[in-house]
Amino acid sequence: MNLVDANVGEEYIIKDIMTDDEDLKSFLFSLGCYSGEPITVISHLKGGSVVSIKDARYNIDNDLAKAISI
């Protein structure tokens, strides 16, 4: 399951980042988005999702959300 399929308001644990793009992995890591870290979907938008990671909120697009396995 990935973030696109996640329920709004529910906390999940990140299992893996499913991409071969090292820049994308580095970017997500800089946000605190890595394996074992809790993540909560605040809302789903037309082109992406608003997520909460480590008391910060980020707007991520659907391609990025699909790469985050929960």
C-alpha positions, -999 to +999 in steps of 0.1 A: +000+000+000+012+035-007+002+070+005-023+075-024-044+047-008-040+059+028-070+071+049-070+107+059-062+112+096-047+078+101-011+074+112+011+049+092+046+037+095+068+041+063+080+007+052+101+017+022+107+043-005+101+025-038+122+044-063+156+041-080+160+079-081+187+087-056+179+124-057+143+116-048+154+094-019+177+121-006+150+147-008+125+125+011+152+117+037+158+154+042+121+158+051+124+130+076+106+105+054+124+072+057+117+036+067+103+032+102+091+068+105+054+076+112+035+096+086-001+109+086-021+120+056-039+153+064-058+155+032-059+143-004-059+170-030-065+168-068-028+164-077-014+150-045-016+149-007-008+169+024+012+148+049+025+153+084+060+141+091+078+149+124+054+178+133+058+194+099+033+194+070+043+189+034+023+190+001+035+161-021+024+151-056+009+118-065+041+105-081+060+111-048+031+096-028+031+064-049+068+060-041+062+059-003+052+024+008+033+022+041 
